[in-house]
Amino acid sequence: MKVVGILLIAAVLIAGTAGCGGDGTESCTLTISSTSGGVVNTPGHGAFTYDKGTVVNLVAEADDGYRFIGWTGSISAIADVNASETDVTMNSNYAITAEFEAKFLVSAGGLHTVGLKADGKVVATGQNDDGECNVGNWTDIVQVAAGLFHTVGLEANGTVVATGLKDYGQCDVGGWTNITQVDAGGYHTVGLKADGTVVATGWNGNEECNISSWTDIAQVAAGLFHTVGLKSDGTMVAVGLGDYGQCDVSGWINIIQVTADWGCTVGLKSNGTVVTTGLNNDGRCNVGDWTDIVQVDAGYAHTVGLKADGTVVATGWNNDGRCNVSDWTDIVQVSPGSAQTVGLRDDGTVVAVGDNTYGECNVGDWDLN
């Protein structure tokens, strides 16, 4: 339903010009940065100049409590986008950012909330009518995604587990391999493979699973009845139900993270601003004045943004208090569900606001670190 766990992601937009500097010179510029959660030790952060054709060693190192995700961008320019130590051949000017994510994270689903602990185990609270909270025996998990009535977990070896409602095949992930990221939608599940292609299973009545032709994808997000993909060059693709314009993302550029839910798609731009498209009758798309955002996530009728200083902003439906996040501090990840919003603090504790009819906000005793 949203990208959860997700994730503390930063873009690696690798944009080339016709010849280094665009003027036929033989010097190429490599600009290096990283998201929070790690550093690039070699060659470091900043701008570096090399002779054209130079092979530059890249070494990324995660902080305690985080893991290296990969280098996204031009697959042809980077020798191995999934390795923390790799090379880039300087045939043009490039700007590269290393991606890291917390080993612990939260994901809010329909009427349940899931937490990934630093030791790879998973906890859950809320409605469990379909077994969506039956995650107690999961181990070696590196990412979780809570859908409407199901939960998906990515294992460290690139395989996937799922539990919950299975009526449409949304939990049929047993044969998936080489997966680097997952997301759970309303009634379907999507997975990003290490080679930048995408797999999907579940309800396809709106063609939300028609992703077999996608390539060079850096991140995927599953909405209620649509699926969006962030390409390595910062542009977007989308399939599925588009009745509210939620798939109108073809003109987006410089996107570094994307999320989707019912009737809405939200994108985080490299400059910390946010763009949205889709249904806005409840104000969920009113993000035009947001700045310094490092992560966004879309709920069923609201949108939440994490700011660089660890505070949180939210917009949309708020009759149940799901947007009452203005006093949150020290947050490192946010995840809105159908009627709740969950925040992960930097010490591994969790806060939640919104509807708690099914116990989906009962996270006060969680310590995920």
N, C-alpha and C positions, 0 to 999 in steps of 0.2 A: 504494500500500500504506500510505502514511502521508503525512502532510503533510510535505513536505520543503522543504526550503527555505523553508521557511516561515518558519521564518519569523519571528521577532521581532515578533509581532503584538500589538496592544493593543486592548481593546474600546472601542467607542464605543456605550455604551448610552444611548439617548435615551429617557427615560421621562417622560411627561407626566402632569400632574394636571389635574383639572377646575377650571381657573382657576389663575392663578399663585399659588403659596403654598397652594393648596387652601382658601383662606378668602375667596375673592372679591376679594382685593386686586389692584391693577393693576400691581404690581411683580413682575418675573420674574427668576429667578436662573439664570445660565449658568455652569456649572462646567467648566473647560477643563483637560485634561491631555494628555500625549503619551507614547508608548512611547519606549524608548531608540532613538537613531538620528536624532533630530530634535527640533524645538521648534515651538510655536505662537507666532509673533511677535506676531500680532494676534488677539484682544485681550491675549494673554499667558496665563500659567498661573494658575489659582486660580478664585475665585468672583466673579462680576460681576453687578450688579443693573441692570436696564433697565426702562423703561416697557413695558407690554404693547403688542405690535405693532411694536416697534423692530426694524429690520433691522440685524443685526450682521455686520460683515465678519470672516471667518476667513482667516488666512494661516498656512500651515504651511511650514517650511523644513527640508529634510533635511541632516544632517551629511555630511561627506565620506565616501564609501564606502557611503552609504545612499540609498534612494529613498523618496519618499512613495507610499504605497499608496492611501489614501483615508480618508474619514470614513464609518464604518458607523453605522447607527442608523436613525432615522426618515427615510425617503427624502423624505417630504413636508415635513419641517422644514428640510432642507438643500437649497439650490438645486442644487448639483452635488457629489455625494458623491465623485467621482473627481478633482476639481480641488483643487490645493493652496491656491488662493485662491477662496473662495466666500462665500456668505451663509447665515445662519440667521435666520428670523423668529421673534421671541420671543412666541409665543402661549401658552407654558407654561414650567415649569421644566425645564431640560435639563442633562444632563451629557455632555460630548463629549470624546473622546480621539482625537488624530490617530494614524494607523498608519504606521509606517515599517518597512522591512526592508533588510537588507544587500544590496548589489549582488552580493556573493559569498556563496555558500551551498553546503551539501553535502546529498546525499540518498543514503541507503543502501537498496538494493533487496534482491532475493532473494539473489543470490550476486555482486552487483556494487555498486560505489559510484561516484557521479557528483558532480562538483564544478563549480560555476558560478564563472567568473572575473569580476573586476570589469569587464573589457573586453567582456563578453558572450559570450565563448567558453566551451567546455565541455570538461572532461576526464573520463575514466572509467577504472576498473580493475576487474578481476575476470573472472568467466565471461563469455564472449562467443559462446556457441554459437548464439544466435539473433540476434546482431547488436545486442544491447542496449548495447554499448559503442561503437558506430559513430557517435560524436558529434563527430568531429574537424573536420567542415566546418560545424558550426552556428555562427552568428554572431547578434549582436543579441538574445541570449537574456536574459530578466530573471528567470526562475524555472525550475527543473528538478524533476522528480519521477521517482524510480526505482521501478518496480513489480517484480513477481516476476521476470518475464523480459522486460520492456520498459522504455523510458525515454521520457519526454515532456518537451518544452521549450516554454515560453511565450515568444513573440517580442515585441519591444517594440511592434510594431504591433497586438498583440492576436490574432494568428494563432498556430497551434500546429504543432509538428513532433513526430514520434515515430519510434522505431526499436526493433527487437526482434521478439519473437514476435507474429505477426499472425493466428494461427489463428482467433480469435474476433472479429476486427474491432477489437481494442483500440488499434490504431494508425491507425484510420480517422478522423483528425482534420483532414484537409486542407481541409475546408470550413468549419471553425470560425472565427468572427470575433468581435471585441469581447470577447475573453476577458481576465479580470483575474487568474485563478488556476487552476491545474490540479493534479490529483492522479492518481496511477497506483495501481491496486489489484492484486489477484491477476491477473485476466484482463479487467479493464475500466478505462476512463479516464473521468474526470469533469472538467468545466470550468465555472467560474463566469463568467457574463457580466456586463457592466457594469451591466445593469439589474436585477441581483439574481436572475435566473433561472439555470437550470442545464442543461447538456447532458451527455450520456453516450453512450459507445459501448463495445461489447465483449460479453462473456458476460453473459447476462441470465437464466440458468436459475433464479436465486433472486430475480428482480425487482430486482436491485441497480441497474439502469439506469432504473427507473420514477420518474423525477424531473421529468417535464415539467410537473407542476402546482406545483412549488415556486416561491415568490416571496419577495422580501425576504431573500434569503440573503446572508450576509456572508463565509462561508468554507465550503468543502467538503472532505471527507476520504473517501478510498476505502479500505475494508478488503479482506480477501481475497475475501469474497462479500457484502459489504454496503456501503452508502454512507450517510454522515451529513452533515447540513447545519446550520450554525450560522446562526440567523436574526438579523436586525439588532437585535432586542429582547433577545438573550441567551438565547433558548429554542432548542430543538433539534427536528429532524425526522430520521427514519431509515427506510430501506427495505432489503430484502434478507434474507439468511439471519439468523434470530434465535434459533437453537436454543440458544444459551448465554446469551440475554438481552442480546446486544450491541446490540440495537435499542431497548432499554428506556430511552429518554432523554426521554420526554415530560414528565417532571416536573422536568427540569433547568432552572435559572434562573441568571442572572448569569454565563453562560459567555462567555469572551472568545476562546477558541481550542479547537479540537477535533482529535482524531486517531483513527485506527482501523487495526486490523490483524486478524489471524486471531482471530475469536471475541471481540473486545474493543473497547470504545470508551472513550476517555479525554477528559475535558474539564478545561480550566483555568478556574477561577473568578476573578472580578474581585478577590478578596481574596488571591490568590496560593496558594490551596489547590487540590486536585485531586480530581475525582470519577471513578469508573470503573464500568463495568458489563460483565458477560460472564464468559467462562471465566477461572477463577482457580486451576486445579490446580497451577500453577507459581509462584504468588505475584505474578503480574504486576499484579494489582489492589490490592496492599497499599501504597496511597499515602495512607492516612488521616492520617498524621502529617507529610506534606510541607507546608512553608510557604515563603513568599517565592519561589515558583516564577514564572518569567516565560515559559517555553515548555515544552511537553510533547510527547513523540512516542512512539508505540507500535510496537514491533517484533513479530516473529512470536511470541515467547514471553516478552517482557520490555518494561518501560516505563521511559523515561528522562525526567528532569526537569532543566531548567536553572534554577539559582537566581540571584537578583538580584546576588549577589556574584561571578558567573562560575564558581562551582563546580557540580558535577553530582551528582545522585543517581540510582540505578537499582534496580529490583526485578524479580524473575522468575528464569527459568531461567539458570543461570550455570556449567554444567559446562565451557563453553569459555572462560570469562572475560569474556563480553560485558558483565557488570555491574561490572567492575573499573575504575570511573571516579572513585573517591574522591579520587585525587590530582590530578585535572585542575583547572587554574585558567585564568583569562582566557578562558573559553569564551563565545561569543556565540550559538551555535546547536548543537543536537544532532540526530542522526538515527540511530535504530536500524534494522537490517535483519533479515534472517532469523536470522543468527547473529553479527552484528557490531554494534558501536556506533561511530559516527563523531562527532567533535567539531570544530567550527570555532573557532579562536582569533581574538582580536581583531586580530591582525596578518596574518590570511589564511592562516596555516599550519593544518595539519590533523593530528589525532591519531585513532587507531583501536585498538580492542581486540576480542577475540573470535576466532572461527574465521577462518583465512586460507588455507584449502585452495585457493581459486581466485584468490588475490591481492587479495581485496576489501578487505584492510586495508593494502595497499601505497600509502599516501598520505603517507609521511614526507617526500617531496621536493616535495609540492604547495605552491605559494604562489599563492593565489587572488586576492590583492589587487593 
